[in-house]
């Protein structure tokens, strides 16, 4: 069967205590489950702050109340509508900076063991994404010893990522252990076209996840995965491309809309439009710029053009409803009330159905967004790009 999965969602608060400081406090376990089911239409969600004892305690409470049912193949089932995959985003200490990875585990007991073990290397285990006094290669060994799976996160963003600010090659970080990295997360501002210009990634499975810091950003990027059953075992086999489980599509923003697509100058606010790579601000000649993902990939790519391996799924560009001109929260609520979930609106409705509910202009903009016919203003330096209506 086909399932929509967003495997990078943060918890803002658990047991009335802060977990991910930069995330909304509305990102609670209960709210995430409700939002995935009733608003977004997500079938599998990876919650990446489960190493926090506050989150572990809240999950334990849900299990005791019967709200979460542990699956024999790993993962937790909520109301038979949503599978939760237990994950922990960890920041490792690298030669040239810091990088984020997500450690996924099948069962609660393994995540609890990981939390206790990794707390020896982290100053405050209650908070999410804290810096560990470990290199990525050492973290990988810990995760594998507990039968988990390590996925390098948002690998091209200019802050706290392997390619973005630490290394030109993943193999430098993991050395001969790179073969145990089956999957990488592309992250905002990057897509398959970008990533497949780096030869060492040709054997890796790609994921596109939201890295949501608010409820509304869940499923900003997501995946459609073919699974025999929505549990950890089958999800892992999909990442490893075996047993007829596989990633069918990666869905994400066009890279131009990502907030780190092009080089940004913090002094004058200029976002580069020149031919990449841009390493110095063309306007004020400032060299202390935030290098864009496109500019960074242009520097480190070892293939002139992307070469897609046969196993690579299509990357489908998807503009979330909140990005579309004229579609505010009131309109989104009307659409979800009419069609059930945002996934239904984006994937299953036609122009006539949309027009009947929100009128011709808004329906037209949704269809144009679906067809890639809206104009785009590129993002950079932490600012999202913008979508605008144009005559076509």
Buried (B, 14 or more C-beta within 10 A) or exposed (E): EEBBBBBBBBBBBBBEBBBBEEBBBEBBBEBBBBBBBEBBBBBBBBBBBBBBBBBBEBBEBBBEEEBBBBBEBBBBBBEEEBBBBBBBBBBBBBEEBBBBBBBBBBBBEBBBBBBEBBBEBBEEBBBBBBBBEBBBBBBBEBBBEBEBBBBBBBBBBBBBBBBBBBBBBBBBBBEEBBEBBBBBBBBBBBBBEBBBBBEEBBEBBBBBBBBBBBBBBBBBBBBBBBBBBBBBBBBBBBBBBEEEBBBBBBBBBBBBBBBBBBBBBEEEEBBBEEEBBBBBBBEEEBEEBBBBBBBBBBEBBEEEEBEBEEEBBEBBBBBBBBBBBEBEEEBBEBBBEBBBBBBBBBBEBEEEBBBEBBEEEBBBBBBBBBEEEBEBBBBBBEBBBBBEBEEE
